[in-house]
Amino acid sequence: MQGGSELFRYYKSLYHALKAIYPEFSWEISRFAALGNAPHAFWKDKQNWLAALDKAEQRIGIKQVLLPSLET
């Protein structure tokens, strides 16, 4: 018994395997990233960072981010 490791010979991540095997389901790639199973280079994409921040803002109720002034 291989425990499913054979799948990764064909797919580069769990997300990609599930997306290929069950294409009718709308998989959220960000949920895999949150579990530590992000596809290779996931966090290098600025859009993934922004989507994660948007989701965090919604989840914890952030309405406005105040940035400190850089002027001295």
Secondary structure, DSSP 8 states (H G I E B T S, - for coil): --TTGGGGGT-SSHHHHHHHH-TTS---HHHHHHTT---TTGGGSHHHHHHHHHHHHHHHT-----------
